[in-house]
Amino acid sequence: MRVFYKLPIAYFILFLSSVALHAQSKYDKRYSKAEALYELGDYKGAESALEKFYSKVSKKLGKENKYTTTYKLAKAKYALANGLLLDFESGVTEVVNQSLLVNTWSSQAHGELLFTIADLHIQNGSHKVALEFLDQSHKILKSGNFLDEHWQSKLDLSNAEALTGQGFFTQAIDLLYGRQKYFAGR
């Protein structure tokens, strides 16, 4: 008879633990709100939400924390969207320096960050700089054995986009043709 009283409690605890695993932190929710405003094209609203996000994070976790790189990258991305190219370039430099403080040079997070920065440079039209960042990202991901087929395909796609921006259409097509089977399966 006692077992039946404990069964609902066990189900309730199981339910709470599954909900806790799927919950986002409040900081992630604040950052997602800023990103959603950015995607809608409300850059001023996105910047204000980003500043609010970072003020809350830095107040609770200190100035140097795991969200600082995310904040600086988003700030550089928003500067690019607003057409503030000097702020974008200085922001990218800050992001790379911050990432080197938080992550090691050969970490997967740093390699992925360099890939994201390369995509921003492609968006900016700085295709040569983008290719340099993509090359660094490729070296880091390959040396750390983080380079799977998914990441290799993403790198090849961004490389092809940067090559196209420079006018190397044949090389870009050859690069994408090598990944045709992967993209057809997606």
Salt bridges, closest charged atoms under 4 A:
GLU35 OE1 - LYS77 NZ 2.76
GLU51 OE2 - LYS75 NZ 3.01
GLU94 OE1 - LYS72 NZ 3.97
ASP135 OD2 - LYS139 NZ 3.36
ASP156 OD2 - ARG179 NE 2.80
